Structure formats: C-alpha cells, structure tokens
C-alpha cells in the first residue's frame, strides 16, 4: 500500500487564473470594439522602471 504526502498549496495557479479570466469576462461583457481597445490599454501591464 502506497502512502502519499499531500501538501497544502499556498498558491493555486489554476484557481487564480480562472478568477482573473472570470473578472475580465464580466468587465468586457457587452463592450464595443472601441471600448474593448480602451479597456485593454487602461489595464495593460507596465514595465517596471529600474
């Protein structure tokens, strides 16, 4: 009989990614193309300045 050690995850990548996708989907629902472009520009990640 094998025993397995199950570690508790401190960070669940799949769950987090799914939550992010759901939020974006709700945010952009019903937007026109122009509104979508503005949303993407507003929420675009910015590079970190050194």
C-alpha positions as CSV (number, residue, x, y, z in Angstrom):
1,X,0.0,0.0,0.0
2,X,1.4,3.3,-1.0
3,X,1.1,6.4,1.1
4,X,1.2,9.8,-0.5
5,X,2.0,13.1,1.2
6,X,-0.4,15.8,0.1
7,X,0.9,19.3,0.7
8,X,-1.4,22.2,1.1
9,X,-0.9,24.6,-1.7
10,X,0.0,28.1,-0.7
11,X,-1.0,29.4,-4.1
12,X,-3.4,27.7,-6.5
13,X,-2.4,28.9,-10.0
14,X,-5.4,27.4,-11.8
15,X,-7.9,28.8,-9.4
16,X,-6.3,32.2,-9.5
17,X,-6.1,32.3,-13.3
18,X,-9.8,31.2,-13.5
19,X,-10.8,34.0,-11.2
20,X,-8.9,36.6,-13.3
21,X,-10.5,35.3,-16.5
22,X,-13.9,35.5,-15.0
23,X,-13.4,39.1,-13.8
24,X,-12.1,40.2,-17.2
25,X,-15.1,38.4,-18.9
26,X,-17.5,40.3,-16.7
27,X,-15.7,43.6,-17.2
28,X,-15.8,43.4,-21.0
29,X,-19.2,41.9,-21.5
30,X,-21.2,44.0,-23.9
31,X,-18.4,46.3,-24.8
32,X,-18.0,47.6,-28.3
33,X,-14.7,47.2,-30.1
34,X,-13.6,50.7,-29.3
35,X,-14.5,50.3,-25.6
36,X,-12.6,47.0,-25.5
37,X,-9.5,48.6,-27.0
38,X,-9.7,51.4,-24.4
39,X,-10.1,48.8,-21.6
40,X,-7.1,46.8,-22.8
41,X,-5.0,50.0,-23.0
42,X,-6.1,51.0,-19.5
43,X,-5.3,47.6,-17.9
44,X,-2.1,46.9,-19.8
45,X,0.8,45.9,-17.6
46,X,3.5,48.5,-17.4
47,X,7.2,47.6,-17.3
48,X,9.0,48.1,-14.0
49,X,11.4,51.0,-14.2
50,X,14.8,50.5,-12.7
